[in-house]
């Protein structure tokens, strides 16, 4: 099963991290990522730019056409700073990897299962459900050709 681990923060976590040398944070995260790579569970992961960065925006579909709002937006606890996608054999294994994450006081890690084709068995004859498998194969082929 795939799980997405979503790194969330709070104002207190931001304050606590100011007391840590940034290189120490990078090293802790790097070692954590390396341990997941070596275990063969890490499928993807990225950190995100600060919410205050000009390149960030929010698309609100409460109206038509959608309303586009440039950042910053939301309160600290509503935002996330990065994510990992892992392949785990069980929920318990995902919990174990999440528990090892080197986040400090005030930080949170939301863990959610990533859906797969088995979640949509009632719609197996849907054109786009059928196409998705081909898209995934095509994506894997492109990645293999362009590492």
C-alpha positions as CSV (number, residue, x, y, z in Angstrom):
1,X,0.0,0.0,0.0
2,X,1.1,3.5,-0.7
3,X,0.9,6.2,2.0
4,X,1.4,9.9,1.7
5,X,3.0,11.5,4.8
6,X,2.2,15.2,4.9
7,X,4.4,17.5,7.0
8,X,2.4,20.1,8.9
9,X,3.6,22.8,11.3
10,X,2.3,25.1,13.9
11,X,3.5,28.5,15.1
12,X,5.2,26.8,18.1
13,X,7.1,24.5,15.8
14,X,8.3,27.4,13.7
15,X,9.5,29.1,16.9
16,X,11.2,25.9,18.1
17,X,13.0,25.4,14.8
18,X,14.6,28.9,15.0
19,X,16.8,27.5,17.9
20,X,18.2,24.7,15.7
21,X,21.0,25.3,13.2
22,X,19.5,24.8,9.7
23,X,22.3,22.4,8.7
24,X,21.3,20.2,11.6
25,X,17.7,20.1,10.3
26,X,18.9,19.3,6.8
27,X,21.2,16.5,8.1
28,X,18.4,14.9,10.1
29,X,16.0,15.0,7.2
30,X,18.7,13.7,4.8
31,X,19.5,10.8,7.1
32,X,15.7,10.0,7.4
33,X,15.2,10.1,3.6
34,X,18.3,7.9,3.1
35,X,17.0,5.3,5.6
36,X,13.7,5.1,3.6
37,X,15.6,4.9,0.3
38,X,17.9,2.1,1.7
39,X,14.8,0.2,3.0
40,X,13.2,0.6,-0.5
41,X,10.0,2.3,0.8
42,X,10.5,5.9,-0.5
43,X,8.7,6.5,-3.8
44,X,8.7,10.3,-3.8
45,X,9.2,13.2,-1.5
46,X,9.6,17.0,-1.8
47,X,9.8,20.0,0.4
48,X,7.7,23.0,-0.4
49,X,8.5,26.7,-0.7
50,X,7.3,29.0,2.1
51,X,3.6,29.9,1.8
52,X,4.7,33.6,1.5
53,X,6.6,33.1,-1.7
54,X,5.2,34.9,-4.7
55,X,4.9,31.7,-6.8
56,X,2.3,30.3,-4.5
57,X,-1.5,30.7,-5.1
58,X,-4.8,29.3,-4.1
59,X,-7.6,28.2,-6.5
60,X,-11.0,28.5,-4.8
61,X,-13.8,26.6,-6.6
62,X,-16.6,28.1,-4.5
63,X,-17.5,30.2,-7.5
64,X,-17.4,30.0,-11.3
65,X,-14.9,30.9,-12.6
66,X,-12.7,29.8,-9.7
67,X,-11.1,32.6,-7.7
68,X,-7.3,32.8,-7.8
69,X,-5.6,34.3,-4.7
70,X,-1.9,34.9,-4.6
71,X,-0.1,33.8,-1.4
72,X,0.4,34.2,1.4
73,X,-2.8,32.4,2.4
74,X,-4.1,30.4,5.3
75,X,-2.8,30.1,8.9
76,X,0.3,28.2,9.7
77,X,-1.6,25.1,10.9
78,X,-3.5,24.9,7.6
79,X,-0.4,24.7,5.5
80,X,2.0,21.9,4.8
81,X,5.7,22.1,4.2
82,X,6.5,18.9,2.3
83,X,5.5,15.3,1.7
84,X,6.7,11.8,1.2
85,X,5.0,8.9,-0.6
86,X,6.1,5.6,0.8
87,X,5.3,2.0,-0.1
88,X,4.5,0.0,3.1
89,X,3.3,-3.5,3.6
90,X,0.8,-2.4,6.2
91,X,-0.7,0.5,8.1
92,X,1.6,-0.5,11.0
93,X,4.7,-0.2,8.8
94,X,3.5,3.3,7.7
95,X,3.0,4.3,11.3
96,X,6.6,3.1,12.1
97,X,8.1,5.2,9.3
98,X,6.0,8.2,10.2
99,X,7.1,7.9,13.9
100,X,10.8,8.0,12.9
101,X,10.4,11.3,11.1
102,X,12.8,13.9,12.7
103,X,10.2,16.6,13.2
104,X,10.4,18.8,16.3
105,X,7.8,19.8,19.0
106,X,4.7,21.3,17.5
107,X,5.1,19.7,14.1
108,X,2.6,17.1,12.9
109,X,2.7,14.4,10.2
110,X,-0.6,13.6,8.6
111,X,-0.5,10.1,7.0
112,X,-3.1,9.1,4.4
113,X,-3.4,6.0,2.3
114,X,-3.1,6.6,-1.4
115,X,-5.9,5.1,-3.4
116,X,-5.3,2.5,-6.1
117,X,-7.3,0.7,-8.7
118,X,-8.9,-1.6,-6.1
119,X,-10.7,1.4,-4.6
120,X,-12.6,1.8,-7.9
121,X,-13.6,-1.8,-8.7
122,X,-17.3,-0.7,-9.0
123,X,-16.2,1.6,-11.9
124,X,-13.9,-0.9,-13.6
125,X,-15.7,-0.3,-17.0
126,X,-15.2,3.5,-16.7
127,X,-13.1,4.8,-19.7
128,X,-10.7,6.8,-17.5
129,X,-10.3,4.1,-14.9
130,X,-9.2,1.8,-17.7
131,X,-6.9,4.4,-19.2
132,X,-5.2,5.1,-15.9
133,X,-3.3,1.9,-15.9
134,X,-1.9,2.7,-19.4
135,X,-0.9,6.2,-18.2
136,X,0.9,4.8,-15.2
137,X,2.8,2.3,-17.5
138,X,3.7,5.2,-19.9
139,X,4.9,7.3,-17.0
140,X,7.1,4.5,-15.7
141,X,8.5,3.9,-19.2
142,X,9.4,7.7,-19.6
143,X,11.1,7.7,-16.2
144,X,13.1,4.7,-17.1
145,X,14.2,6.3,-20.4
146,X,15.0,9.7,-18.7
147,X,16.4,9.0,-15.3
